[in-house]
Amino acid sequence: MKKILLIIIAIILTGCSFSNDYVVKIGNDKISRGEYLVYLMEQKKSFEQQGGTDIWEADFDGVSAEEVAKQNAVNTLVMVKTAVKQTDELGITLTDEDKAVVESQTEELLNDFETEDLENLDLDRDKIYKIMEEVALQQKVYAYVTDSYTVNETEFQEYLTQYYSEHISDFTTYMIKEIFLQPDITSSENKDIINNAFNKIQAGTPFDTVLNEISPESSTDPVELDTSLYTENTLNEIYSHQKGDCFLVEDTDGYHIFYIDDVISSSVESIEPQIREQYINEKKQAIYQAQNDSWQGDLTVEKNDEVWNNISIVKDY
């Protein structure tokens, strides 16, 4: 099996075919299964880069991650097709350097498919090259529309101050020590132990001494907080405390006594370049989206439900 063809189209596997064998119609353009799959594969990569392979178990406001990814692929297709129609009027073409990049991307995508899959999807090298060529043209249209944007420094500084205040925990490293016991199932044994331990610390017994009593093999060295290990409520409790604080937290995982050994916050000045880049990208995207909406006008987008409902992103690891 080659690298990533983990998107299974049920109609291929069952050998079925439909008279209207396209996924979506954008205006008068019918998007084939093959072309749509190229875009969906990119969405799959993007989702898993952000949330790992477990992302497909999630939902967004009641909509499955899979359905969001499928719709995102459509949205991207609409944006690309709309942009490509503007290239003649804008005088936008690909340079030799651009074409070399498209060639490389085409080869990479070809390697992601089995020969049988290419045949089933009616894809070949020329068709994949054309898809990647259109993507490259859309990127150049984006640059044409947005490159003249300049930052309003007053507005940016207000944004920076507010963003830093609202996301301070993202720019803060917590060095912690922890005493942990599993939750009780049929008794209150562990809860009693952890409460007694916390009371001893509150009465003046050093944290490390109590930690060694309960868990002799545990290190007393502080470790950097790993946010993936705790519930949101537990993290919020940690974020509400300062260096030197010791506190008890009970959650679904069990009983925790935390000691905040140190809190290291990045200065607003140190994160300014990162936030500036994010701010500029958001502004440019808003500018481009407005222009794209204007170009689209009353463009219609229609899904072919018969095919759409048979496209699924599946895990095959």
C-alpha positions in Angstrom: 0.0 0.0 0.0 1.3 3.5 -0.8 1.6 6.4 1.5 -1.7 7.9 2.4 -4.6 6.7 0.3 -6.8 6.1 3.3 -9.9 7.8 1.8 -12.2 5.1 0.6 -14.9 5.9 -1.9 -17.5 3.2 -1.4 -18.7 3.3 -5.0 -15.3 2.2 -6.2 -15.0 -0.7 -3.8 -18.4 -2.0 -4.7 -17.9 -1.6 -8.4 -21.0 0.5 -8.7 -21.4 3.5 -11.0 -23.9 6.2 -11.5 -25.1 8.0 -14.5 -24.2 11.4 -13.1 -20.8 10.4 -11.8 -19.7 13.7 -10.3 -19.4 14.9 -6.7 -20.5 18.6 -6.9 -21.4 21.1 -9.6 -20.0 24.6 -9.2 -21.9 26.8 -11.6 -21.7 24.7 -14.8 -18.5 22.9 -13.8 -19.0 19.3 -12.7 -16.3 18.2 -10.3 -15.3 14.5 -10.8 -14.7 12.1 -8.0 -11.0 12.1 -8.8 -10.6 15.9 -8.7 -12.6 16.1 -5.5 -10.6 13.4 -3.9 -7.4 15.3 -4.4 -8.8 18.2 -2.4 -10.3 15.9 0.2 -6.9 14.2 0.7 -5.4 17.6 1.5 -8.1 18.2 4.1 -7.4 14.9 5.6 -3.7 15.8 6.0 -4.6 19.2 7.5 -7.1 17.8 10.0 -4.7 15.1 11.2 -1.8 17.6 11.5 -4.0 19.7 13.8 -5.7 17.0 15.8 -4.0 13.6 15.1 -5.8 10.6 13.8 -8.4 10.8 16.6 -9.8 13.9 15.1 -12.3 11.8 13.2 -14.0 10.9 16.4 -14.8 14.6 17.1 -17.6 16.8 16.0 -17.9 20.6 15.5 -21.2 22.0 16.8 -22.9 18.7 16.1 -21.3 18.2 12.7 -18.9 15.3 12.3 -15.2 16.1 11.6 -15.6 14.0 8.4 -18.5 16.1 7.1 -16.6 19.3 8.0 -13.6 18.1 6.0 -15.8 17.1 3.0 -17.4 20.6 3.0 -14.1 22.3 3.4 -12.9 20.5 0.3 -15.9 21.9 -1.6 -15.3 25.4 -0.3 -11.7 25.2 -1.4 -12.7 24.0 -4.8 -15.2 26.9 -5.2 -12.5 29.4 -4.3 -10.0 27.9 -6.7 -12.4 27.7 -9.6 -13.6 31.3 -9.0 -10.0 32.6 -8.9 -8.9 30.8 -12.0 -11.7 32.5 -13.9 -10.1 35.9 -13.0 -6.5 35.1 -14.2 -6.9 36.4 -17.8 -8.4 39.7 -16.7 -5.8 40.1 -14.0 -2.9 39.1 -16.3 -1.8 36.3 -13.9 0.2 33.3 -15.3 2.6 30.8 -13.8 6.3 31.4 -14.1 8.8 28.6 -14.9 9.6 28.4 -11.2 5.9 28.1 -10.4 5.5 25.3 -13.0 8.5 23.4 -11.5 6.7 23.4 -8.2 3.5 22.2 -9.8 5.5 19.4 -11.4 6.9 18.4 -8.1 3.5 18.4 -6.4 2.1 16.4 -9.2 4.7 13.7 -8.8 4.1 13.6 -5.1 0.4 13.2 -5.5 0.9 10.5 -8.1 2.9 8.5 -5.6 0.0 8.7 -3.1 -2.2 6.6 -5.5 -2.2 3.0 -6.5 -2.4 2.5 -10.2 -5.8 0.8 -9.8 -7.1 3.8 -7.9 -6.0 6.2 -10.6 -7.9 4.1 -13.2 -11.0 3.9 -11.0 -11.0 7.6 -10.5 -10.2 8.4 -14.1 -7.1 10.3 -13.0 -3.8 10.5 -14.8 -0.7 12.6 -14.7 -2.1 15.4 -16.9 -5.3 15.7 -14.9 -3.5 15.9 -11.6 -1.1 18.5 -13.1 -4.1 20.6 -14.2 -5.5 20.4 -10.6 -2.3 21.5 -9.1 -1.9 24.2 -11.7 -5.2 25.7 -10.8 -4.3 25.6 -7.1 -1.1 27.5 -7.9 -3.0 30.1 -9.9 -5.4 30.6 -7.0 -2.4 31.2 -4.7 -1.1 33.9 -7.1 -4.5 35.5 -7.3 -4.6 35.6 -3.5 -1.2 37.3 -3.5 -2.4 39.8 -6.1 -5.4 40.8 -4.1 -3.8 40.9 -0.7 -0.1 41.9 -1.1 -0.9 45.6 -0.9 -2.3 45.3 2.6 -0.5 47.3 5.3 -0.9 47.0 9.0 -2.7 49.7 11.0 -0.3 49.8 13.9 -2.8 51.3 16.4 -5.4 48.6 15.6 -2.7 45.9 15.8 -1.4 47.0 19.2 -5.0 46.9 20.6 -5.4 43.5 19.1 -2.1 42.3 20.5 -2.9 43.5 24.0 -6.3 41.8 24.0 -5.1 38.6 22.5 -2.2 38.3 25.0 -4.6 38.9 27.9 -7.1 36.3 26.6 -4.5 33.6 25.7 -1.9 34.2 28.4 -1.9 30.5 29.4 -0.8 29.6 25.8 2.4 31.7 26.4 3.1 30.4 29.9 5.1 27.4 31.1 4.0 25.8 34.4 6.5 23.7 36.2 4.6 21.5 38.6 4.9 18.7 41.1 2.0 16.3 41.5 0.7 13.6 43.9 -1.9 11.5 42.1 -4.2 8.6 43.1 -6.7 6.7 41.0 -10.5 7.4 41.7 -12.3 5.2 44.1 -14.8 2.7 42.7 -16.4 1.0 45.7 -14.9 2.8 48.7 -13.4 6.2 49.7 -9.9 4.8 50.5 -7.9 6.8 48.0 -10.0 10.0 48.6 -9.2 9.7 52.3 -5.5 9.2 51.6 -5.3 12.2 49.3 -7.2 14.4 51.8 -5.0 13.4 54.6 -1.9 14.0 52.5 -3.2 17.5 51.5 -4.0 18.3 55.2 -0.4 17.3 56.1 1.0 19.7 53.5 -1.3 22.4 54.7 0.0 21.8 58.2 3.6 22.4 57.1 4.9 19.0 56.0 7.1 19.5 52.9 5.4 18.5 49.6 8.3 16.3 48.6 8.1 14.4 51.9 4.4 13.6 51.4 5.0 12.7 47.8 7.7 10.2 48.8 5.3 8.7 51.5 2.6 8.0 49.0 4.7 7.3 45.9 8.2 6.4 46.9 9.4 5.7 43.4 8.2 9.1 42.0 10.7 11.8 41.3 10.4 15.0 43.3 11.8 17.1 40.4 9.3 19.6 38.9 8.1 18.8 35.3 6.6 21.0 32.7 2.8 20.9 32.6 1.6 18.6 29.8 -1.9 19.9 28.9 -2.8 16.7 27.1 -2.9 14.8 30.4 -5.6 16.8 32.1 -9.2 17.8 31.7 -10.1 21.4 30.8 -11.5 22.1 34.3 -8.3 20.8 35.9 -6.2 23.0 33.6 -8.3 26.0 34.4 -7.7 25.3 38.1 -3.9 25.1 37.5 -4.0 28.4 35.5 -5.8 30.2 38.3 -2.8 29.6 40.7 0.6 31.2 41.1 4.1 30.0 41.9 4.3 28.4 45.3 0.6 27.4 45.5 -0.4 23.9 46.5 -4.0 22.8 45.9 -6.2 19.7 45.6 -8.2 18.8 42.5 -10.7 16.0 42.0 -11.7 15.1 38.4 -12.8 12.1 36.4 -9.2 10.8 36.3 -8.8 10.8 40.0 -7.3 12.9 42.9 -4.5 15.3 42.3 -2.4 17.5 44.6 -0.5 20.0 42.6 2.4 22.2 43.7 3.3 25.1 41.3 7.1 25.2 41.4 7.4 27.9 38.8 5.4 30.0 36.3 7.4 31.3 33.3 5.4 33.7 31.1 6.6 34.9 27.7 6.6 38.7 27.5 4.2 40.3 25.1 7.2 41.7 23.2 8.6 38.2 22.6 5.4 36.9 21.1 4.7 40.0 19.0 6.2 38.7 15.8 4.1 35.5 16.0 0.9 37.3 16.7 1.7 40.0 14.0 2.0 37.2 11.4 -1.3 35.7 12.6 -3.0 39.1 12.5 -1.8 39.9 9.0 -3.0 36.5 7.7 -6.4 37.0 9.2 -6.7 40.5 7.7 -5.6 39.2 4.3 -8.0 36.3 4.4 -10.8 38.7 5.2 -9.9 40.9 2.3 -9.6 38.0 -0.1 -12.9 36.4 1.1 -14.7 39.7 0.4 -13.2 39.8 -3.1 -13.9 36.2 -3.7 -17.6 36.6 -2.6 -17.8 39.5 -5.1 -16.5 37.4 -7.9 -18.8 34.5 -7.0 -21.9 36.6 -7.2 -24.9 34.3 -7.4 -22.8 31.2 -8.2 -24.6 28.0 -7.4 -23.0 25.0 -5.8 -25.0 21.7 -5.9 -23.9 18.4 -4.4 -24.7 15.1 -6.1 -26.1 13.4 -3.1 -25.9 10.0 -4.7 -22.1 10.2 -4.9 -21.5 12.5 -2.0 -23.1 10.1 0.5 -20.8 7.4 -0.6 -17.6 9.3 0.1 -16.0 8.6 3.5 -12.8 9.3 5.2 -11.8 6.1 7.1 -8.9 5.2 9.5 -6.7 2.4 8.2 -3.6 2.5 10.4 
